[in-house]
């Protein structure tokens, strides 16, 4: 039986309470993001925690499922681009300066003082979040597992790339990256990027292929997988994929 903790904490960066769940009490720390407009409990409700239960129960994995602010940022129908990306930058500060330090501190305590980096993951919009955080803040992560994601902001902001928008679009900022420290962090991490080729995967398939080309050109090792034409953009397949890949990642 998976140990589940619900938490609600005030975020100074966001000026509001943020909720999340923690599954397990020790093991490799894993941070997961919901799909578009999803909530922190979506990962569990969609059966992903059930797929990971054997590793959680065995003390090999501890999962943090966080919330996003999609309705105020990427999917906001009301705010202008600068307001939306500005709010996302506040969310970035919450994840980087509030949630992640707590994850690392708790993981260290739960694993006998062992310092571990985080496995970051998500499906669909969650894959975008996980990849963007991984590439922007590689000091915290050693593993990326991104399933059926987009990796540019085309879908949200069209061709606009000014200011912070550019720095949240991996397919734009990665090709020109020359920071060797960051590149070495990526090269020493495990990167798995996967999507299906069935219904609702066209945009994801295209951007997954583009990201693969960028990583190859930067000499960054990555596993790039395209599942079959019967593999659609939905939880049925993401449950199969998470189980398949976690067998190798843990």
C-alpha positions as CSV (number, residue, x, y, z in Angstrom):
1,X,0.0,0.0,0.0
2,X,1.6,3.2,-1.2
3,X,2.2,5.8,1.6
4,X,0.5,9.1,0.4
5,X,0.9,12.5,1.9
6,X,-1.1,15.6,0.9
7,X,0.5,19.0,1.5
8,X,-0.5,22.6,1.2
9,X,2.1,25.3,1.6
10,X,2.2,29.0,1.1
11,X,4.4,30.2,-1.7
12,X,6.1,33.6,-1.3
13,X,7.0,33.5,-5.0
14,X,3.4,33.1,-6.1
15,X,1.6,34.8,-3.2
16,X,-0.7,31.9,-2.7
17,X,-1.0,28.4,-1.4
18,X,0.3,25.6,-3.5
19,X,-0.8,21.9,-3.1
20,X,1.1,18.7,-3.9
21,X,1.2,15.1,-3.0
22,X,4.1,12.8,-2.0
23,X,4.1,9.1,-2.6
24,X,6.4,6.8,-0.7
25,X,8.9,7.5,2.1
26,X,12.3,7.0,0.5
27,X,14.1,6.2,-2.7
28,X,15.0,8.1,-5.8
29,X,13.2,11.5,-5.8
30,X,10.9,12.0,-8.8
31,X,9.1,15.2,-9.6
32,X,6.1,15.0,-12.0
33,X,3.9,17.6,-13.6
34,X,0.3,17.3,-14.8
35,X,-1.0,17.6,-18.3
36,X,-2.6,20.9,-19.5
37,X,-4.8,22.5,-16.9
38,X,-4.4,19.4,-14.8
39,X,-4.0,19.3,-11.0
40,X,-1.5,17.7,-8.6
41,X,-3.8,14.7,-8.0
42,X,-4.1,13.9,-11.8
43,X,-1.1,11.6,-11.9
44,X,-2.6,9.4,-9.2
45,X,-6.2,9.6,-10.6
46,X,-4.9,8.6,-14.1
47,X,-3.3,5.4,-12.8
48,X,0.4,6.4,-13.0
49,X,1.1,5.9,-9.3
50,X,-0.4,2.4,-9.6
51,X,2.1,1.7,-12.3
52,X,5.0,2.9,-10.1
53,X,3.7,1.3,-6.9
54,X,6.1,-1.6,-6.9
55,X,9.1,0.7,-6.8
56,X,7.5,3.1,-4.3
57,X,6.6,0.3,-2.0
58,X,10.1,-1.2,-2.3
59,X,11.6,2.1,-1.2
60,X,13.3,2.6,-4.5
61,X,11.2,5.7,-5.6
62,X,9.5,8.6,-3.9
63,X,7.3,10.8,-6.1
64,X,6.3,14.4,-5.7
65,X,3.3,15.4,-7.9
66,X,3.0,19.2,-8.1
67,X,0.5,21.7,-9.3
68,X,0.8,24.2,-12.2
69,X,-0.7,27.6,-13.0
70,X,-1.7,26.9,-16.6
71,X,-4.9,28.9,-16.4
72,X,-2.8,32.0,-15.5
73,X,0.1,31.3,-17.8
74,X,0.2,29.2,-21.0
75,X,-3.5,28.6,-21.3
76,X,-4.8,31.9,-20.0
77,X,-7.5,33.4,-22.3
78,X,-7.3,36.8,-20.7
79,X,-3.8,38.0,-19.9
80,X,-1.4,39.4,-22.5
81,X,1.9,37.6,-23.3
82,X,4.1,39.6,-20.9
83,X,1.7,39.0,-18.0
84,X,1.4,35.3,-18.8
85,X,5.1,34.7,-19.1
86,X,5.8,36.9,-16.1
87,X,3.5,34.7,-14.0
88,X,5.2,31.6,-15.3
89,X,8.6,33.0,-14.2
90,X,7.1,33.4,-10.7
91,X,6.1,29.7,-11.0
92,X,9.6,28.9,-12.1
93,X,10.9,30.6,-8.9
94,X,8.4,28.6,-6.8
95,X,9.6,25.3,-8.3
96,X,13.3,26.1,-8.2
97,X,13.6,28.0,-4.9
98,X,10.8,26.5,-2.8
99,X,9.6,23.1,-4.0
100,X,12.9,21.6,-5.2
101,X,15.0,22.5,-2.1
102,X,12.3,20.9,0.0
103,X,12.4,17.7,-2.2
104,X,16.2,17.5,-1.9
105,X,16.2,18.1,1.8
106,X,13.5,15.5,2.5
107,X,15.1,13.0,0.1
108,X,18.4,13.4,1.9
109,X,16.8,12.8,5.3
110,X,14.8,9.8,4.0
111,X,17.8,8.2,2.4
112,X,20.3,8.2,5.3
113,X,22.0,11.4,4.2
114,X,22.5,10.3,0.6
115,X,22.6,13.2,-1.8
116,X,20.5,12.4,-4.9
117,X,19.5,14.4,-7.9
118,X,15.9,14.4,-9.1
119,X,14.2,12.3,-11.9
120,X,11.8,14.8,-13.6
121,X,8.9,13.6,-15.7
122,X,5.5,14.4,-17.2
123,X,3.1,13.6,-20.0
124,X,1.9,16.0,-22.7
125,X,2.1,19.5,-21.1
126,X,3.9,17.8,-18.2
127,X,6.6,16.7,-20.6
128,X,7.1,20.3,-21.7
129,X,7.4,21.4,-18.1
130,X,9.8,18.6,-17.2
131,X,12.0,19.2,-20.2
132,X,12.1,22.9,-19.7
133,X,13.0,22.7,-16.1
134,X,15.6,20.0,-16.8
135,X,17.3,22.1,-19.4
136,X,17.0,25.5,-17.6
137,X,18.1,24.1,-14.2
138,X,20.3,21.1,-14.8
139,X,22.0,21.3,-11.4
140,X,19.0,19.7,-9.8
141,X,18.4,16.7,-12.1
142,X,20.1,13.6,-13.5
143,X,17.2,12.1,-15.3
144,X,14.5,13.4,-17.8
145,X,11.6,11.2,-18.9
146,X,9.4,13.2,-21.2
147,X,6.3,11.5,-22.8
148,X,4.4,13.1,-25.7
149,X,5.5,16.7,-25.2
150,X,6.0,19.8,-27.2
151,X,9.3,21.6,-26.7
152,X,8.7,25.0,-28.1
153,X,6.2,27.7,-27.1
154,X,4.7,27.9,-30.6
155,X,1.4,26.4,-29.4
156,X,1.0,29.1,-26.7
157,X,2.7,32.2,-28.1
158,X,3.0,31.7,-31.9
159,X,6.2,33.1,-33.2
160,X,6.7,35.6,-30.3
161,X,10.1,35.1,-28.7
162,X,10.9,38.2,-26.8
163,X,12.4,38.2,-23.3
164,X,11.5,35.4,-21.0
165,X,9.4,33.7,-23.7
166,X,12.6,32.8,-25.5
167,X,14.1,31.2,-22.4
168,X,11.1,29.0,-21.9
169,X,11.3,27.5,-25.4
170,X,13.9,24.7,-25.4
171,X,13.8,24.3,-29.2
172,X,14.9,28.0,-29.4
173,X,17.4,28.4,-26.6
174,X,19.1,25.0,-26.8
175,X,20.5,25.2,-30.4
176,X,22.6,28.3,-29.6
177,X,23.7,27.2,-26.1
178,X,27.4,27.5,-25.6
179,X,27.6,27.2,-21.8
180,X,29.9,24.2,-21.4
181,X,28.9,23.6,-17.8
182,X,25.3,23.2,-18.7
183,X,26.1,21.1,-21.7
184,X,28.2,18.8,-19.6
185,X,25.4,18.5,-17.0
186,X,23.1,17.3,-19.9
187,X,25.7,14.9,-21.2
188,X,26.1,13.2,-17.8
189,X,22.3,12.8,-17.4
190,X,19.9,10.2,-18.6
191,X,17.5,11.6,-21.2
192,X,14.5,9.7,-22.5
193,X,12.1,11.4,-24.9
194,X,9.2,9.4,-26.3
195,X,5.9,9.9,-28.2
196,X,3.5,7.8,-30.1
197,X,2.6,8.2,-33.7
198,X,-1.2,7.7,-33.4
199,X,-4.0,10.2,-32.9
200,X,-3.3,13.7,-31.5
201,X,0.5,13.1,-31.6
202,X,1.4,14.9,-34.8
203,X,2.7,18.1,-33.1
204,X,4.4,16.1,-30.4
205,X,6.0,13.8,-32.9
206,X,7.4,16.7,-34.9
207,X,8.8,18.6,-31.9
208,X,10.2,15.4,-30.4
209,X,12.1,14.8,-33.6
210,X,13.4,18.3,-33.7
211,X,14.6,18.1,-30.1
212,X,16.4,14.8,-30.9
213,X,18.2,16.6,-33.7
214,X,19.2,19.5,-31.4
215,X,20.6,17.1,-28.8
216,X,22.5,15.1,-31.4
217,X,24.1,18.2,-32.8
218,X,25.2,19.2,-29.3
219,X,26.6,15.7,-28.6
220,X,24.1,15.1,-25.8
221,X,23.3,11.4,-25.5
222,X,19.5,10.8,-25.4
223,X,17.1,8.0,-26.0
224,X,14.5,9.1,-28.6
225,X,11.6,6.7,-29.1
226,X,8.7,6.8,-31.4
227,X,6.1,4.2,-30.5
228,X,3.6,2.8,-33.1
229,X,0.9,4.3,-35.2
230,X,-1.7,2.8,-32.8
231,X,-0.1,4.6,-29.9
232,X,-2.3,7.6,-29.1
233,X,-2.0,10.7,-27.0
234,X,-3.7,9.4,-23.8
235,X,-3.1,7.9,-20.4
236,X,-3.6,4.3,-21.6
237,X,-0.3,4.5,-23.4
238,X,1.5,6.7,-20.9
239,X,0.9,4.1,-18.2
240,X,2.5,1.5,-20.5
241,X,5.4,3.8,-21.2
242,X,6.1,4.8,-17.6
243,X,6.4,1.2,-16.6
244,X,8.5,0.3,-19.6
245,X,11.1,3.0,-19.1
246,X,11.2,3.0,-15.3
247,X,12.5,-0.5,-15.3
248,X,15.7,0.8,-16.9
249,X,15.9,4.1,-15.0
250,X,15.7,2.7,-11.5
